[in-house]
Amino acid sequence: MSRHLSPHVSRPAERCVPPTAGLPLALSDLFGRVPGADSDLASGLARAFNLPWARIECSGTAALVIALTALQRLQPGRNEVIVPAYTCPLVAIAVAHCGLELRLCDLQPGRPDMDLDHLERLCGARTLAVLPTHLAGRVTDVAGAAALARRTGAFVIEDAAQALGARIGTESVGTQGDIGFFSLAVGKGLTLYEGGVLAARDPALRAACTRASEALARRHAGWELRRTLELVAYALCYRPALLGVVYGRPLRNALRAGDRVDAAGDLFDLRIPLHRPGRWRQSVGLRALGRLPAFIAGCTDRARRRRAQLESLPGIEVLGDSPVVPGAAGIWPVLLLRVSDAARRDRLLDRLWVAGCGIGLPFAHALPDYRRYASVVPWQDAGALPNARDFAARVLSLSNSPWLDDERFERLCAALVAD
Ligand SMILES: *Cc1c(COP(=O)(O)O)cnc(C)c1O
């Protein structure tokens, strides 16, 4: 430990670190020929990650809406969807969009995985789907959840929104459930500014997803123009010199206003845009995809080194993949830290989040504790979902962006033990 280092994790001229390790776009991704053999992004992704089938949608949330719609048509008598109680609020919004009922599953103590005893009690004749979730790239136990779901005739949708590139042995995550989905949003790795990917093995489910997608997600010139401009702006601005303006300043404003929901990037519209992502944006993703495997490998190396160093700090645990999944090899957009107690976690957040050094929250709250989403999340009394709420109160995320350099990481470690 470098005790002599300044406790100030950011020096005045230092630049802001993005909250996750997103793959930076090169300007050459915007133009020119697509290298390689694949003519479209879906087949490029299928080849790169050994997916049996892939379909591009306009967001991860849209992919989930399409998956739920497809399953609903196959099982119209079922209307409940079980999700982990600590996950992206967009999941709750998607379930409400489909007119389905959300059921919240508690987490395992100290882990982002669903508690299988609670899941077993929630599963029943009305369960349409269960959503095991690879939060922050950490591989979860899909097989355990699937065994419980299938016993009651429910489907499994694997939420791999934050886990494109994570594997179990040689298999990609997202392929063990009946349907899997990935996000191509900003900050989740490869990006089209907004985008999503559906995956499925079974030909009947692929056909059902395709039908639902064709019915729900039509071409829409207005949305495509907007996303095109946003993607170009992202390609220009996602670089160290500009992040302070496009990310750091709004972050500081949100924190100054005491708004952790805004600071965590959890302010979502309750209406979900559904449209077909255009060819040009998909070609940008396909050009960038060539660099993704090496980028993921670099993130994995850095995470391995930093995880060992963070684990040596008192009262800080770095969460790994589920220990019950042999061969799990997650990806590392962030390192998920669990702090010894909630008060200490809050003091660290108060001090470090504004510094723009990569410390923040994956999500601001467990789902029932957002006032903003009360209309799409069932009310829970204060004693319910104890593990999910404890997890939400003690977790921190640390960016694994290559722009957080070793020297600054050392200072951050010193600041983490200074509390
Ligand atoms: C981001 C996210 C989604 C939604 O994906 P978008 O592409 O942002 O719509 C769903 N689930 C989880 C766990 C996520 O992190």
The ligand as an SDF file (V2000), in Angstrom:
LIG
                    3D

 15 15  0  0  0  0  0  0  0  0999 V2000
  -28.7770   -1.7930  -19.4070 C   0  0  0  0  0  0  0  0  0  0  0  0
  -29.5250   -2.9740  -18.9500 C   0  0  0  0  0  0  0  0  0  0  0  0
  -30.6960   -3.3930  -19.5770 C   0  0  0  0  0  0  0  0  0  0  0  0
  -31.3300   -2.6230  -20.7100 C   0  0  0  0  0  0  0  0  0  0  0  0
  -30.4830   -2.4560  -21.8030 O   0  0  0  0  0  0  0  0  0  0  0  0
  -30.5730   -1.1260  -22.7170 P   0  0  0  0  0  0  0  0  0  0  0  0
  -29.7850   -1.4790  -23.9260 O   0  0  0  0  0  0  0  0  0  0  0  0
  -29.9710   -0.0160  -21.9320 O   0  0  0  0  0  0  0  0  0  0  0  0
  -32.0060   -0.9010  -23.0190 O   0  0  0  0  0  0  0  0  0  0  0  0
  -31.3040   -4.5390  -19.1020 C   0  0  0  0  0  0  0  0  0  0  0  0
  -30.7870   -5.2320  -18.0670 N   0  0  0  0  0  0  0  0  0  0  0  0
  -29.6640   -4.8650  -17.4300 C   0  0  0  0  0  0  0  0  0  0  0  0
  -29.1330   -5.6810  -16.2910 C   0  0  0  0  0  0  0  0  0  0  0  0
  -29.0000   -3.7180  -17.8430 C   0  0  0  0  0  0  0  0  0  0  0  0
  -27.8930   -3.3230  -17.2130 O   0  0  0  0  0  0  0  0  0  0  0  0
  1  2  1  0
  2  3  1  0
  2 14  2  0
  3  4  1  0
  3 10  2  0
  4  5  1  0
  5  6  1  0
  6  7  2  0
  6  8  1  0
  6  9  1  0
 10 11  1  0
 11 12  2  0
 12 13  1  0
 12 14  1  0
 14 15  1  0
M  END
$$$$
